[in-house]
C-alpha cells in the first residue's frame, strides 16, 4: 500500500514548472547520459545503503567514515533531492521525499559534526527543494536541523564554533584550527541559508545570527585590508595575518576567472585519467601538478565542473561543454563500477586504484553541474538562482517568484 505521505505529495502539482523550459523535453544525448549516471548511482545506493549516509560501491555496503560519521542521516537521499527534481526523476524524488517525511531522525547524531557542512549540504538542499516545489515538508525539516545548529552561536562574540553535538548542544572548534579559532570560510558561508530560512519561516532568529557575523566582519580592523583565515570567537581577534600582492589582473575579474578555469582544466588534462588531483601546485615549467602522494587522489569532486558550468553560462564558449564531456567520459571509464561510482587514489596512474566511496556530493553537485552544463540556460537561470557552497540552488530575493517568502 502506498504511504500516506506519498499520496498527499502526488496529489499536488509540483511537477514541473521551475523554468519556462521543461527539463524533460530536451533530448540532448549528453544530458540523457548524465541522467543515466544519476540513476545508476541512486539505484545502487538504494540497494546497498538506503537510509545511510553514503555507499561503498565496490564493497556494496554503507560508508561510515564521512563527514556525518555513522549517523543515519541519509545524506545521499537528502543531498540528491534537488538533483532528482531538476532531472525530472519523479519516482526517485517521491521515494526520497517519503524517506524525509517518515525516516529522517536527528537523534541518530551522536558525534560532533560540522556546522558548515550541515548547513550548506543538509539545510541548503532542504531549502532549495522547498523553493523548487513549495512543499512545506522541506522547509520544516530545514528549520528542525537549523535549530540544532543554533547553540554553536553561543560564544562571547556570536561567531559560531565549527562543531556541534546535536545531543548535548555543546560546541567547539577544530583541533587543527589556529588557537581555537573559527574558520572564516565556514562561518562566513552560513548567510544564504540562514537568511532565507528566516524569510520563509517568519522567524528572525536565523537571519539575526548571520547578520551579526556580517556586522563583526564589517567593523573589525582588517590587516592590509584583507580578511585572515581564522577568527577567535572568544576574543573577536584574528588568528593569523594576511598578505597581498599588487596585481592589475585582480581588477579584470572575467579574465582572471577564465584563466583560473583553464588552469584547473589543465590539472585534469595532464593526468592519465583526465581527472584532476585533490590539490596541485605549479611545478618546474609552470606545470599544474602534485608531488605529494596524498594529493593525487580524486574523490568525485565537483568544483572544476562547477566552474565549467558557470563559465559556459556566462560566455557561451562551447569549449566548456567539451571539457565537461571529457569529465563524463573519464568518470565512466575510471570511476564507474557495477555498484555505483568510486573515487581514485592516484589520477596519474595508468591503472588507478579505486577508493570504494560514492560521495553524497557526487549526486548533489558533480552530476547536477554536469547536467546543467548541457541544459538550456533557462533551467535554473543564474539571473534568478544562486548556488550555495553545497551546490544547491536558492532563489534570488525580489527577482525569483520561487523565493516563497513567508507572509506575516
C-alpha positions as CSV (number, residue, x, y, z in Angstrom):
1,X,0.0,0.0,0.0
2,X,1.3,3.4,-0.9
3,X,2.4,5.6,2.0
4,X,0.0,8.4,3.0
5,X,2.8,10.9,2.8
6,X,3.4,9.9,-0.8
7,X,-0.3,10.1,-1.6
8,X,-0.5,13.6,-0.2
9,X,2.5,14.6,-2.2
10,X,1.5,13.1,-5.5
11,X,-1.9,14.8,-5.3
12,X,-0.1,18.2,-5.6
13,X,1.0,19.7,-8.9
14,X,4.7,20.2,-8.0
15,X,6.0,18.9,-11.3
16,X,7.2,20.7,-13.3
17,X,7.4,24.5,-13.6
18,X,10.8,25.5,-12.4
19,X,11.5,27.4,-15.6
20,X,9.8,28.2,-18.9
21,X,11.6,25.2,-20.3
22,X,10.6,21.7,-19.1
23,X,13.7,19.9,-18.2
24,X,12.3,16.6,-19.6
25,X,11.8,17.9,-23.1
26,X,15.5,18.3,-24.0
27,X,16.8,15.1,-25.6
28,X,20.5,16.1,-25.8
29,X,22.1,12.7,-25.6
30,X,24.8,14.1,-23.2
31,X,22.1,15.2,-20.8
32,X,20.4,11.8,-21.0
33,X,23.7,10.1,-20.3
34,X,24.3,12.1,-17.2
35,X,20.8,11.4,-16.1
36,X,21.5,7.7,-16.6
37,X,24.6,8.1,-14.4
38,X,22.5,9.6,-11.7
39,X,20.1,6.7,-11.9
40,X,23.0,4.2,-11.7
41,X,24.4,6.0,-8.6
42,X,20.9,6.3,-7.0
43,X,19.7,2.7,-7.7
44,X,22.8,1.2,-6.2
45,X,22.6,3.4,-3.1
46,X,19.0,2.2,-2.7
47,X,20.0,-1.4,-3.0
48,X,23.0,-1.4,-0.7
49,X,22.9,1.6,1.6
50,X,19.4,3.0,1.8
51,X,19.0,5.4,4.7
52,X,22.7,5.5,5.4
53,X,24.9,8.4,4.5
54,X,26.9,7.1,1.7
55,X,27.6,4.0,-0.4
56,X,30.7,1.9,-0.8
57,X,30.1,0.8,-4.4
58,X,32.7,-1.9,-4.6
59,X,32.0,-3.5,-1.2
60,X,28.2,-2.9,-1.7
61,X,27.6,-1.6,1.8
62,X,27.3,1.6,3.7
63,X,30.3,4.0,4.1
64,X,30.5,5.3,7.7
65,X,33.6,7.4,7.7
66,X,32.3,10.5,6.0
67,X,31.7,14.0,7.5
68,X,28.5,12.8,9.1
69,X,30.1,9.6,10.5
70,X,27.7,6.7,11.2
71,X,24.6,8.8,11.9
72,X,21.8,7.6,9.7
73,X,21.1,11.0,8.2
74,X,20.5,9.7,4.7
75,X,23.0,12.2,3.4
76,X,22.8,10.8,-0.2
77,X,19.0,10.9,-0.1
78,X,18.9,14.5,1.2
79,X,21.7,15.8,-1.0
80,X,20.2,14.2,-4.1
81,X,16.7,15.7,-3.6
82,X,17.1,18.8,-5.8
83,X,19.2,16.9,-8.4
84,X,16.4,14.3,-8.8
85,X,13.8,17.0,-9.0
86,X,15.7,19.1,-11.6
87,X,16.4,15.9,-13.7
88,X,12.7,15.1,-13.7
89,X,13.2,11.8,-11.9
90,X,9.8,11.8,-10.4
91,X,9.6,8.3,-8.9
92,X,13.0,8.6,-7.3
93,X,12.1,12.0,-6.0
94,X,8.9,10.8,-4.4
95,X,10.8,7.9,-2.8
96,X,13.3,10.3,-1.4
97,X,10.6,12.7,-0.1
98,X,8.8,9.8,1.6
99,X,12.0,8.9,3.5
100,X,12.5,12.5,4.6
101,X,8.9,12.6,5.8
102,X,9.0,9.3,7.7
103,X,12.5,8.3,8.5
104,X,14.8,11.4,8.9
105,X,15.9,11.3,12.5
106,X,18.3,13.7,14.1
107,X,18.6,11.7,17.3
108,X,21.0,9.3,15.5
109,X,23.7,12.1,15.5
110,X,26.0,11.3,18.5
111,X,29.3,12.7,17.1
112,X,30.4,16.3,16.9
113,X,29.6,17.3,13.3
114,X,30.4,20.3,11.2
115,X,28.1,23.3,11.5
116,X,29.2,24.4,8.0
117,X,28.7,21.0,6.4
118,X,25.3,20.5,7.9
119,X,24.2,24.0,6.9
120,X,25.4,24.0,3.4
121,X,24.6,20.4,2.5
122,X,21.5,19.5,4.5
123,X,19.8,22.7,5.4
124,X,20.8,24.0,2.0
125,X,19.2,21.2,0.0
126,X,16.0,21.2,2.0
127,X,15.6,24.9,1.4
128,X,16.4,24.5,-2.3
129,X,13.9,21.7,-2.6
130,X,11.3,23.8,-0.8
131,X,11.9,26.7,-3.2
132,X,11.6,24.4,-6.2
133,X,8.4,22.6,-5.0
134,X,6.6,24.7,-2.5
135,X,6.3,21.6,-0.3
136,X,6.5,22.8,3.3
137,X,7.8,19.5,4.5
138,X,11.2,20.5,3.3
139,X,11.1,24.0,4.9
140,X,10.0,22.5,8.2
141,X,12.8,19.8,8.1
142,X,15.3,22.5,7.3
143,X,14.2,24.5,10.3
144,X,14.4,21.5,12.6
145,X,18.0,20.9,11.6
146,X,18.9,24.6,11.7
147,X,17.6,24.8,15.3
148,X,20.1,22.1,16.2
149,X,22.9,24.4,14.9
150,X,21.9,27.5,16.9
151,X,23.8,26.6,20.1
152,X,27.1,26.9,18.2
153,X,26.5,30.6,18.0
154,X,26.5,30.9,21.9
155,X,30.0,32.3,22.1
156,X,31.2,35.6,23.6
157,X,31.3,37.3,20.2
158,X,28.5,35.4,18.5
159,X,30.9,34.0,15.9
160,X,29.9,30.3,15.9
161,X,32.1,27.4,16.7
162,X,32.8,24.9,14.0
163,X,31.5,21.7,15.5
164,X,28.2,20.9,17.3
165,X,26.8,18.0,19.2
166,X,23.1,17.7,18.5
167,X,22.5,15.6,21.6
168,X,24.2,17.8,24.2
169,X,24.1,21.2,22.4
170,X,27.8,21.6,23.2
171,X,30.0,23.2,20.5
172,X,33.8,23.6,19.9
173,X,36.3,24.3,17.2
174,X,38.5,22.1,15.2
175,X,41.7,21.0,17.0
176,X,43.7,21.9,14.0
177,X,42.4,25.4,13.7
178,X,44.9,28.1,14.9
179,X,44.4,29.0,18.6
180,X,40.9,27.5,18.9
181,X,39.8,29.8,16.1
182,X,36.7,29.6,13.8
183,X,37.4,29.4,10.1
184,X,36.3,32.4,8.1
185,X,35.2,30.4,5.0
186,X,33.0,28.2,7.3
187,X,31.2,30.8,9.4
188,X,31.2,33.3,6.6
189,X,29.4,30.7,4.4
190,X,26.3,30.4,6.6
191,X,24.5,33.5,5.4
192,X,22.5,32.4,2.4
193,X,20.7,29.5,4.1
194,X,20.1,31.2,7.5
195,X,18.8,34.4,5.9
196,X,16.5,32.6,3.6
197,X,15.2,30.4,6.4
198,X,14.1,33.4,8.3
199,X,12.3,34.8,5.3
200,X,10.4,31.6,4.6
201,X,9.5,30.8,8.2
202,X,8.9,34.3,9.5
203,X,11.3,33.6,12.4
204,X,14.0,36.3,12.6
205,X,16.5,34.4,14.8
206,X,18.4,32.7,11.9
207,X,19.0,35.9,10.0
208,X,19.9,37.8,13.2
209,X,22.7,35.3,13.8
210,X,24.3,35.7,10.4
211,X,23.7,39.4,10.3
212,X,25.6,39.7,13.5
213,X,28.5,37.9,11.8
214,X,28.4,40.4,9.0
215,X,28.5,43.3,11.4
216,X,31.5,41.9,13.2
217,X,33.3,41.4,9.9
218,X,32.4,44.8,8.7
219,X,33.5,46.6,11.9
220,X,36.7,44.7,12.7
221,X,40.0,46.0,11.6
222,X,41.4,44.1,8.6
223,X,45.2,43.8,8.3
224,X,46.3,45.1,4.9
225,X,42.6,45.5,4.0
226,X,42.2,41.7,3.9
227,X,40.3,39.0,5.9
228,X,42.6,36.5,7.5
229,X,41.6,32.8,7.6
230,X,40.9,32.4,11.3
231,X,39.0,34.4,13.9
232,X,38.9,33.5,17.6
233,X,35.3,33.5,18.8
234,X,36.1,34.2,22.4
235,X,38.0,37.4,21.7
236,X,37.0,38.6,18.3
237,X,40.6,38.7,17.3
238,X,42.1,37.4,14.1
239,X,44.1,34.3,14.4
240,X,46.6,34.8,11.6
241,X,47.9,37.6,9.3
242,X,47.2,38.1,5.6
243,X,49.4,39.1,2.7
244,X,48.5,40.8,-0.5
245,X,50.2,41.5,-3.9
246,X,49.6,44.3,-6.3
247,X,48.2,42.8,-9.4
248,X,46.4,44.6,-12.2
249,X,44.6,41.4,-13.2
250,X,42.8,41.5,-9.9
251,X,40.6,44.2,-11.5
252,X,39.8,42.1,-14.6
253,X,37.6,39.6,-12.9
254,X,36.4,37.8,-16.0
255,X,39.8,37.4,-17.4
256,X,41.0,36.0,-14.1
257,X,38.1,33.6,-13.9
258,X,38.8,32.3,-17.4
259,X,42.5,31.8,-16.6
260,X,41.8,30.0,-13.3
261,X,39.3,27.8,-15.0
262,X,41.8,27.0,-17.7
263,X,44.4,26.2,-15.1
264,X,42.0,23.8,-13.4
265,X,41.3,22.2,-16.7
266,X,45.0,21.7,-17.3
267,X,45.3,19.9,-14.0
268,X,42.7,17.4,-15.3
269,X,44.0,17.2,-18.8
270,X,47.6,16.4,-17.8
271,X,46.8,13.3,-15.8
272,X,46.4,9.8,-17.2
273,X,42.8,9.5,-16.1
274,X,41.8,13.0,-17.2
275,X,40.5,13.6,-13.7
276,X,42.3,16.2,-11.5
277,X,44.1,15.7,-8.2
278,X,42.7,16.8,-4.9
279,X,45.4,19.5,-4.7
280,X,48.1,20.8,-7.1
281,X,50.8,23.3,-7.4
282,X,53.0,24.8,-10.1
283,X,56.0,22.7,-10.8
284,X,59.0,23.4,-12.9
285,X,57.9,24.9,-16.2
286,X,54.7,26.1,-14.7
287,X,53.1,22.6,-14.9
288,X,50.0,22.2,-12.8
289,X,50.6,19.0,-10.9
290,X,51.4,17.5,-7.5
291,X,54.3,15.7,-6.0
292,X,52.7,14.5,-2.7
293,X,51.1,11.1,-3.0
294,X,48.2,12.0,-0.7
295,X,47.3,14.9,-3.0
296,X,46.9,12.7,-6.1
297,X,43.5,11.2,-5.3
298,X,40.2,12.2,-6.9
299,X,37.1,11.8,-4.8
300,X,34.4,12.7,-7.3
301,X,34.8,16.4,-6.6
302,X,32.5,18.9,-8.3
303,X,34.4,22.2,-8.1
304,X,36.1,22.2,-11.6
305,X,32.9,21.1,-13.2
306,X,31.0,23.9,-11.4
307,X,33.5,26.3,-13.0
308,X,32.8,24.9,-16.5
309,X,29.1,25.3,-15.9
310,X,29.3,28.9,-14.7
311,X,31.8,29.9,-17.4
312,X,29.6,28.4,-20.1
313,X,26.5,30.2,-18.9
314,X,28.4,33.5,-18.8
315,X,30.5,33.2,-22.0
316,X,28.6,30.6,-24.1
317,X,32.0,29.3,-25.2
318,X,31.5,25.7,-26.3
319,X,34.9,24.6,-25.0
320,X,33.5,24.4,-21.5
321,X,30.9,21.8,-22.7
322,X,33.7,19.9,-24.4
323,X,35.7,19.9,-21.2
324,X,32.7,18.8,-19.2
325,X,32.1,15.9,-21.6
326,X,35.7,14.8,-21.2
327,X,35.0,14.6,-17.5
328,X,31.9,12.4,-18.1
329,X,33.9,10.1,-20.3
330,X,36.7,9.9,-17.6
331,X,34.1,9.1,-14.9
332,X,32.6,6.4,-17.0
333,X,36.0,4.8,-17.8
334,X,37.7,5.0,-14.4
335,X,35.1,5.6,-11.7
336,X,32.0,3.7,-12.8
337,X,31.7,0.2,-11.2
338,X,28.7,-2.2,-11.2
339,X,27.7,-0.8,-7.7
340,X,27.9,2.9,-8.5
341,X,30.8,5.4,-8.8
342,X,34.0,5.4,-6.8
343,X,36.9,7.8,-6.3
344,X,40.5,7.2,-7.4
345,X,43.7,7.1,-5.3
346,X,46.1,8.3,-8.0
347,X,44.9,10.1,-11.0
348,X,48.3,10.0,-12.6
349,X,48.4,6.2,-12.6
350,X,47.7,4.2,-15.8
351,X,45.9,1.6,-13.6
352,X,44.5,3.8,-10.7
353,X,43.2,2.1,-7.6
354,X,39.7,2.9,-6.6
355,X,38.8,4.1,-3.1
356,X,35.4,2.4,-2.9
357,X,33.4,5.6,-1.8
358,X,30.5,7.1,-3.6
359,X,30.4,10.6,-2.0
360,X,27.0,12.1,-1.4
361,X,28.0,15.3,-3.0
362,X,28.6,13.4,-6.3
363,X,24.8,13.3,-6.7
364,X,24.3,16.7,-5.2
365,X,26.9,18.6,-7.1
366,X,29.0,16.8,-9.7
367,X,26.2,15.2,-11.6
368,X,23.9,18.3,-11.2
369,X,26.5,20.7,-12.6
370,X,27.2,18.3,-15.5
371,X,23.5,18.1,-16.2
372,X,23.1,21.8,-16.1
373,X,26.1,22.4,-18.3
374,X,24.3,20.7,-21.1
375,X,20.9,22.2,-20.3
376,X,19.1,25.3,-21.6
377,X,20.2,28.3,-19.7
378,X,16.6,28.9,-18.6
379,X,16.9,25.8,-16.4
380,X,17.9,27.4,-13.0
381,X,18.9,30.7,-14.7
382,X,21.8,32.4,-12.9
383,X,19.8,35.6,-13.1
384,X,17.2,34.0,-10.7
385,X,19.1,31.4,-8.7
386,X,22.3,31.4,-6.7
387,X,24.1,28.1,-5.8
388,X,25.3,27.7,-2.3
389,X,28.6,26.0,-1.4
390,X,26.9,22.6,-1.4
391,X,25.6,23.1,-5.0
392,X,22.0,23.7,-4.0
393,X,20.1,26.5,-5.8
394,X,18.4,29.1,-3.7
395,X,16.1,31.8,-5.3
396,X,17.2,35.4,-5.5
397,X,15.0,37.7,-3.5
398,X,12.8,40.2,-5.3
399,X,13.8,38.6,-8.6
400,X,12.6,34.9,-8.4
401,X,8.9,34.1,-7.8
402,X,10.1,30.8,-6.2
403,X,11.5,32.8,-3.2
404,X,8.3,31.9,-1.3
405,X,8.7,34.4,1.5
406,X,6.5,34.0,4.5
407,X,3.6,36.3,4.7
408,X,3.1,37.7,8.3
